[in-house]
Amino acid sequence: MVHPLIKDMFPTTLSLGLFILYISLFVNQGWLVTASQNTNNSYSYSTAVAVLLAEILKLIASVFIYAFKYPVFGLLTELKNNSKVFALYLIPASLYCLYNNLSFVNLSRFDPTTYFVVLQLRVVVTGVIFQILFKKQLSQKQWLSLFLLTFGCMVKQINFGDVDETSVKETNKELSLSLTFYSIPLFAQLLCSCLAGVYNEYLLKTQGEVNVFVQNIFHNINSMICIGMVFAWQESFTWESLAPFMELKVFLVVCNNAAIGVVTSFFLKYLNSILKNFAGALELVFTAILSYFLFAIPIYLNTIVSICLILIATLMYSQNPVTNPKSKSNQKTGSLICSA
């Protein structure tokens, strides 16, 4: 028998499976990206090309699954009949493209700790944007769980005396300097993440008459257009840049990233952006635990406190979860999902 709290958060087996798969893919991405690094923690491949190849794989996967159920030439009709929806997907696609490029810029200016701490503010920002787009007020308990989740993630960066003080002092010095000069691009990245996620969910649930795989295809094509514009501006793409992706470990990074994109669209379709933040926080928990057992990376007191706060916030939220905004009924989409 399914526990009532779990049933409230995950009304169907599909939604629970998506939640678990989403976390698993993101945790797996961490191992794959680490394995693809050189000894000096750099990359032998273009990260921009990796993003482009992932979008191409997502497009191929969406077209293949659609064609498994419907005539592939029907996509042309879908595009013709839903040109407005196609155009609307340029918004989240451009936001995601800007987010990906800003992440490389900000990681070159901020230490990972500062970068991680500031980005946790997206939990609260997502809640605000969610209320505006879906006209749905969050309860006091839901807001409390979001703030507790944010605090729990940020506690991970606090030194309780069992971490080397030298690195902490250097981090604090760089924090004040970085936030003084480079805060605008970092907060721009934060807003891109929140706006893109919630708006993507909004399209998936308000344009329910359009097949979810067709919406994925619309998103992928727009993303490729945006990335192509970046390449045209930077003049950085060459056919030689594809060579490193022949290596298995690099190719797996692209494949896993593509799988994340496909699963994320279904996550936003059948769950919501609020729960997506909790999935991201739980990902940190599982990453810390697995890192300890697989790589003997120590778990300090701040990690233990952070994990406890995240679990408490998750339990609090599960007692009063956000009711998923219902998308317009679409028999085509429903039947496709059941067969997928």
Beta strands, then each sheet from edge to edge (+ up, - down):
end
